Amino acid sequence: EEALAECERGLRIDDPSDPEPDSLRLPAPDPDQLRAELRNLVQKANLASISTWVKNLAPGSGRGTSGHSGSGLLLAARASSLPE
């Protein structure tokens, strides 16, 4: 969840600026490319969360539906609301 929060925080930055313009990272990264990478990371994290959630619901897992908050579905809902 912390990684998702950081990705979402990065996606909310409207006009990013390089915090170290004299750094060795030349050329500066393209903001649109970084946003695409962040969206990709959010999607991967959501899929992993849903996969884990489904595995925990599988018969014989010993957990059933008890003790699960359904956060996988909430994460999927958040990802679908992200701007592209």
Buried (B, 14 or more C-beta within 10 A) or exposed (E): EEEBEEBBEBBEEEEEEEEEEEEEEEEEEEBEEBBEEBBEBBBEBBBEBBEEBEEBEEEEEEEEEEEEEEEBEEBBEBBEEBEE
